Amino acid sequence: MAGVETGDRAGCFQVVAELCVVDRQPPQMAEGSLQLISQPGVFAAEPGILGRLLLAQVWARVSSAGWSHGRIGGVADLGGDVAEVPPEGGVAQPQRPLILIQPLQPAEIDQAASAAVTPAARLAVALAAIHAARPRAIRELHLGDIDLGNRRLVIAGTPRPLDDLTRNLLLAWLQHRGRRWPGTANPHLIINQQTAMTTRAVSENWLTGSCRGLRATLERLRVDRQLEEALTHGADPLHLAAVFGIDDTTAIKYAAIARQLLETPAEQHGPSGSSEPKDPGRP
């Protein structure tokens, strides 16, 4: 890696080595990966360990240490939330503005909790506010995704530890479910009068009804939970991806928003009603 200082190489190696452990890659991959760092376009072309999360980590290290940006040039755009690294001899593209998501106020969250007056509604609010579950993921939860004995649940394929509050709400819902529809064969965790005699999931309109018209909707509670995690754990995209099973681009977006919120005076923050930033190609 001609032209890269020893300190640069050591710092990059540490980042790559750490990510190899996180991504369960063999240690030998770290040294081989370093040979690619100075090749233009490598991060844009390589998936997995040399993908966007690695780029974000190396770029952060390069930026904070003032290293040569051109040495990791040819980088693809990360959805507009972090600056692009120019190819060697090139010019960096302008950074698109990042719309900040504001944390919900405690009173707004309390209002959503108070509006959930049925066992199903209380459980849905907890799954969104504590486990950052999307309304669709809540609707599609199956009984087999719940492991009360081992205190674990699986949401959209991602295992989650089962906290006391969610466990108690689950038990209350399961007792209600068993009394109301003892003979149902519907495999979904949450059912209602319309779906109990079928195998269909409940509708999103029915599930989100308790929070309709509130600032803290189920979707907004989910977004707020992920933002809270980013704000309290160092705005680390790797941590967010591991905890919530979100894709790397979304994790980087939340980390970027958290960093900006942490660095911006509170009086400059906008209202708390901002929605989750969308990827350019994502509905």
C-alpha positions as a Python dict, from the first residue, in 0.01 Angstrom:
ca = {
    (1, 'M'): (0, 0, 0),
    (2, 'A'): (246, 256, -123),
    (3, 'G'): (181, 608, -11),
    (4, 'V'): (-21, 511, 296),
    (5, 'E'): (144, 605, 623),
    (6, 'T'): (205, 344, 892),
    (7, 'G'): (-49, 508, 1125),
    (8, 'D'): (-308, 510, 848),
    (9, 'R'): (-252, 140, 781),
    (10, 'A'): (-272, 51, 1150),
    (11, 'G'): (-595, 246, 1195),
    (12, 'C'): (-755, 95, 886),
    (13, 'F'): (-642, -252, 988),
    (14, 'Q'): (-807, -210, 1328),
    (15, 'V'): (-1135, -108, 1166),
    (16, 'V'): (-1127, -395, 917),
    (17, 'A'): (-1026, -647, 1183),
    (18, 'E'): (-1309, -540, 1413),
    (19, 'L'): (-1558, -567, 1129),
    (20, 'C'): (-1427, -910, 1035),
    (21, 'V'): (-1512, -1025, 1388),
    (22, 'V'): (-1859, -866, 1375),
    (23, 'D'): (-1929, -1014, 1033),
    (24, 'R'): (-1781, -1353, 1135),
    (25, 'Q'): (-1518, -1337, 864),
    (26, 'P'): (-1187, -1525, 898),
    (27, 'P'): (-906, -1311, 1050),
    (28, 'Q'): (-699, -1358, 734),
    (29, 'M'): (-951, -1145, 551),
    (30, 'A'): (-846, -833, 740),
    (31, 'E'): (-498, -820, 587),
    (32, 'G'): (-630, -902, 242),
    (33, 'S'): (-895, -635, 273),
    (34, 'L'): (-635, -370, 345),
    (35, 'Q'): (-479, -432, 6),
    (36, 'L'): (-806, -314, -149),
    (37, 'I'): (-847, 10, 43),
    (38, 'S'): (-639, 222, -197),
    (39, 'Q'): (-810, 85, -509),
    (40, 'P'): (-1064, 330, -657),
    (41, 'G'): (-1423, 206, -647),
    (42, 'V'): (-1361, -98, -429),
    (43, 'F'): (-1616, -4, -164),
    (44, 'A'): (-1882, 61, -424),
    (45, 'A'): (-1824, -279, -583),
    (46, 'E'): (-1771, -508, -283),
    (47, 'P'): (-2067, -639, -79),
    (48, 'G'): (-2062, -766, 277),
    (49, 'I'): (-1763, -687, 493),
    (50, 'L'): (-1627, -437, 240),
    (51, 'G'): (-1965, -277, 193),
    (52, 'R'): (-2128, 35, 328),
    (53, 'L'): (-2069, -24, 698),
    (54, 'L'): (-1697, -71, 644),
    (55, 'L'): (-1691, 242, 433),
    (56, 'A'): (-1866, 438, 707),
    (57, 'Q'): (-1617, 321, 969),
    (58, 'V'): (-1307, 382, 758),
    (59, 'W'): (-1440, 716, 635),
    (60, 'A'): (-1504, 827, 993),
    (61, 'R'): (-1150, 725, 1089),
    (62, 'V'): (-1001, 898, 787),
    (63, 'S'): (-1201, 1216, 848),
    (64, 'S'): (-1118, 1238, 1218),
    (65, 'A'): (-747, 1173, 1163),
    (66, 'G'): (-711, 1400, 861),
    (67, 'W'): (-573, 1125, 638),
    (68, 'S'): (-560, 1142, 261),
    (69, 'H'): (-915, 1108, 127),
    (70, 'G'): (-799, 1006, -217),
    (71, 'R'): (-657, 683, -81),
    (72, 'I'): (-1006, 542, -37),
    (73, 'G'): (-1152, 702, -346),
    (74, 'G'): (-1426, 605, -587),
    (75, 'V'): (-1686, 559, -319),
    (76, 'A'): (-2056, 528, -403),
    (77, 'D'): (-2310, 764, -249),
    (78, 'L'): (-2448, 644, 85),
    (79, 'G'): (-2799, 772, 34),
    (80, 'G'): (-2710, 1136, 93),
    (81, 'D'): (-2645, 1134, 467),
    (82, 'V'): (-2267, 1123, 470),
    (83, 'A'): (-2021, 1294, 243),
    (84, 'E'): (-1885, 1111, -58),
    (85, 'V'): (-1514, 1045, -77),
    (86, 'P'): (-1380, 1176, -409),
    (87, 'P'): (-1175, 954, -639),
    (88, 'E'): (-808, 1043, -639),
    (89, 'G'): (-768, 1374, -814),
    (90, 'G'): (-1147, 1422, -826),
    (91, 'V'): (-1388, 1659, -661),
    (92, 'A'): (-1627, 1561, -383),
    (93, 'Q'): (-1993, 1579, -470),
    (94, 'P'): (-2205, 1822, -264),
    (95, 'Q'): (-2375, 1664, 36),
    (96, 'R'): (-2754, 1648, 19),
    (97, 'P'): (-2928, 1803, 320),
    (98, 'L'): (-3019, 1564, 602),
    (99, 'I'): (-3366, 1606, 749),
    (100, 'L'): (-3345, 1550, 1123),
    (101, 'I'): (-3587, 1322, 1303),
    (102, 'Q'): (-3672, 1471, 1640),
    (103, 'P'): (-3724, 1247, 1944),
    (104, 'L'): (-4080, 1218, 2068),
    (105, 'Q'): (-4166, 1402, 2386),
    (106, 'P'): (-4248, 1189, 2693),
    (107, 'A'): (-4602, 1330, 2696),
    (108, 'E'): (-4654, 1214, 2337),
    (109, 'I'): (-4544, 861, 2424),
    (110, 'D'): (-4764, 862, 2735),
    (111, 'Q'): (-5059, 967, 2520),
    (112, 'A'): (-5009, 668, 2291),
    (113, 'A'): (-4980, 434, 2589),
    (114, 'S'): (-5298, 575, 2744),
    (115, 'A'): (-5488, 537, 2416),
    (116, 'A'): (-5406, 163, 2404),
    (117, 'V'): (-5693, 28, 2612),
    (118, 'T'): (-5713, -332, 2484),
    (119, 'P'): (-5460, -613, 2541),
    (120, 'A'): (-5378, -625, 2169),
    (121, 'A'): (-5328, -249, 2145),
    (122, 'R'): (-5103, -242, 2453),
    (123, 'L'): (-4891, -522, 2311),
    (124, 'A'): (-4862, -349, 1973),
    (125, 'V'): (-4747, -25, 2136),
    (126, 'A'): (-4484, -213, 2337),
    (127, 'L'): (-4354, -398, 2031),
    (128, 'A'): (-4317, -70, 1842),
    (129, 'A'): (-4183, 143, 2128),
    (130, 'I'): (-3948, -112, 2285),
    (131, 'H'): (-3853, -344, 1999),
    (132, 'A'): (-3885, -101, 1704),
    (133, 'A'): (-4120, -339, 1523),
    (134, 'R'): (-4294, -213, 1212),
    (135, 'P'): (-4675, -243, 1207),
    (136, 'R'): (-4643, -503, 933),
    (137, 'A'): (-4393, -705, 1138),
    (138, 'I'): (-4630, -694, 1436),
    (139, 'R'): (-4921, -814, 1222),
    (140, 'E'): (-4711, -1099, 1082),
    (141, 'L'): (-4579, -1227, 1416),
    (142, 'H'): (-4664, -1593, 1471),
    (143, 'L'): (-4711, -1778, 1797),
    (144, 'G'): (-4394, -1971, 1713),
    (145, 'D'): (-4193, -1648, 1719),
    (146, 'I'): (-4252, -1618, 2094),
    (147, 'D'): (-4034, -1816, 2337),
    (148, 'L'): (-4150, -1724, 2686),
    (149, 'G'): (-3934, -1985, 2857),
    (150, 'N'): (-3610, -1854, 2708),
    (151, 'R'): (-3738, -1494, 2717),
    (152, 'R'): (-3692, -1436, 2347),
    (153, 'L'): (-3899, -1328, 2050),
    (154, 'V'): (-3818, -1310, 1682),
    (155, 'I'): (-3934, -1002, 1491),
    (156, 'A'): (-3893, -1001, 1112),
    (157, 'G'): (-3625, -1269, 1145),
    (158, 'T'): (-3425, -1086, 1413),
    (159, 'P'): (-3406, -1243, 1763),
    (160, 'R'): (-3481, -1000, 2047),
    (161, 'P'): (-3449, -1043, 2425),
    (162, 'L'): (-3786, -1041, 2596),
    (163, 'D'): (-3804, -769, 2862),
    (164, 'D'): (-4037, -788, 3162),
    (165, 'L'): (-4289, -534, 3032),
    (166, 'T'): (-4330, -698, 2693),
    (167, 'R'): (-4345, -1043, 2854),
    (168, 'N'): (-4624, -934, 3090),
    (169, 'L'): (-4820, -778, 2803),
    (170, 'L'): (-4771, -1094, 2598),
    (171, 'L'): (-4904, -1310, 2880),
    (172, 'A'): (-5205, -1082, 2922),
    (173, 'W'): (-5278, -1096, 2549),
    (174, 'L'): (-5235, -1474, 2527),
    (175, 'Q'): (-5478, -1521, 2817),
    (176, 'H'): (-5730, -1293, 2649),
    (177, 'R'): (-5677, -1467, 2313),
    (178, 'G'): (-5727, -1811, 2467),
    (179, 'R'): (-6049, -1712, 2645),
    (180, 'R'): (-6198, -1529, 2347),
    (181, 'W'): (-6105, -1773, 2070),
    (182, 'P'): (-6013, -2106, 2231),
    (183, 'G'): (-6057, -2307, 1912),
    (184, 'T'): (-5880, -2080, 1663),
    (185, 'A'): (-5623, -2232, 1429),
    (186, 'N'): (-5484, -1894, 1321),
    (187, 'P'): (-5105, -1909, 1369),
    (188, 'H'): (-5066, -1532, 1403),
    (189, 'L'): (-4997, -1392, 1747),
    (190, 'I'): (-5248, -1107, 1721),
    (191, 'I'): (-5592, -1191, 1586),
    (192, 'N'): (-5937, -1037, 1601),
    (193, 'Q'): (-6299, -1131, 1541),
    (194, 'Q'): (-6254, -1115, 1162),
    (195, 'T'): (-5937, -1327, 1147),
    (196, 'A'): (-5992, -1578, 1429),
    (197, 'M'): (-6170, -1826, 1200),
    (198, 'T'): (-5910, -1782, 923),
    (199, 'T'): (-5532, -1794, 895),
    (200, 'R'): (-5500, -1430, 784),
    (201, 'A'): (-5318, -1154, 969),
    (202, 'V'): (-5515, -861, 1106),
    (203, 'S'): (-5532, -550, 890),
    (204, 'E'): (-5294, -260, 945),
    (205, 'N'): (-5592, -27, 978),
    (206, 'W'): (-5722, -232, 1271),
    (207, 'L'): (-5382, -270, 1438),
    (208, 'T'): (-5292, 100, 1423),
    (209, 'G'): (-5637, 225, 1525),
    (210, 'S'): (-5554, 313, 1886),
    (211, 'C'): (-5279, 557, 1783),
    (212, 'R'): (-5457, 709, 1485),
    (213, 'G'): (-5454, 1087, 1500),
    (214, 'L'): (-5176, 1098, 1760),
    (215, 'R'): (-4824, 1223, 1697),
    (216, 'A'): (-4688, 899, 1843),
    (217, 'T'): (-4826, 648, 1593),
    (218, 'L'): (-4695, 293, 1593),
    (219, 'E'): (-4462, 378, 1306),
    (220, 'R'): (-4339, 692, 1480),
    (221, 'L'): (-4280, 498, 1803),
    (222, 'R'): (-4069, 251, 1605),
    (223, 'V'): (-3860, 530, 1454),
    (224, 'D'): (-3821, 696, 1794),
    (225, 'R'): (-3693, 371, 1948),
    (226, 'Q'): (-3421, 334, 1686),
    (227, 'L'): (-3323, 699, 1722),
    (228, 'E'): (-3305, 658, 2100),
    (229, 'E'): (-3069, 363, 2055),
    (230, 'A'): (-2848, 568, 1822),
    (231, 'L'): (-2838, 861, 2064),
    (232, 'T'): (-2748, 649, 2368),
    (233, 'H'): (-2494, 413, 2210),
    (234, 'G'): (-2250, 642, 2033),
    (235, 'A'): (-2430, 672, 1698),
    (236, 'D'): (-2276, 341, 1589),
    (237, 'P'): (-2435, 199, 1271),
    (238, 'L'): (-2294, -148, 1339),
    (239, 'H'): (-2467, -155, 1676),
    (240, 'L'): (-2798, -43, 1525),
    (241, 'A'): (-2781, -303, 1249),
    (242, 'A'): (-2706, -579, 1501),
    (243, 'V'): (-2976, -478, 1752),
    (244, 'F'): (-3263, -416, 1511),
    (245, 'G'): (-3167, -618, 1203),
    (246, 'I'): (-3196, -310, 982),
    (247, 'D'): (-3004, -271, 659),
    (248, 'D'): (-2671, -90, 652),
    (249, 'T'): (-2800, 219, 471),
    (250, 'T'): (-3076, 275, 726),
    (251, 'A'): (-2833, 218, 1015),
    (252, 'I'): (-2595, 477, 870),
    (253, 'K'): (-2882, 725, 831),
    (254, 'Y'): (-2988, 690, 1195),
    (255, 'A'): (-2627, 721, 1310),
    (256, 'A'): (-2579, 1037, 1103),
    (257, 'I'): (-2899, 1190, 1242),
    (258, 'A'): (-2799, 1103, 1598),
    (259, 'R'): (-2456, 1261, 1554),
    (260, 'Q'): (-2610, 1579, 1418),
    (261, 'L'): (-2866, 1595, 1699),
    (262, 'L'): (-2591, 1548, 1957),
    (263, 'E'): (-2385, 1825, 1799),
    (264, 'T'): (-2673, 2070, 1743),
    (265, 'P'): (-2800, 2302, 2020),
    (266, 'A'): (-3146, 2196, 2137),
    (267, 'E'): (-3304, 2528, 2045),
    (268, 'Q'): (-3215, 2465, 1678),
    (269, 'H'): (-3400, 2133, 1665),
    (270, 'G'): (-3725, 2120, 1469),
    (271, 'P'): (-4059, 1972, 1579),
    (272, 'S'): (-4074, 1609, 1686),
    (273, 'G'): (-4313, 1508, 1413),
    (274, 'S'): (-4055, 1448, 1140),
    (275, 'S'): (-4077, 1105, 980),
    (276, 'E'): (-3806, 852, 912),
    (277, 'P'): (-3582, 963, 621),
    (278, 'K'): (-3650, 758, 310),
    (279, 'D'): (-3394, 597, 89),
    (280, 'P'): (-3414, 740, -265),
    (281, 'G'): (-3538, 411, -409),
    (282, 'R'): (-3747, 298, -113),
    (283, 'P'): (-4123, 358, -86),
}
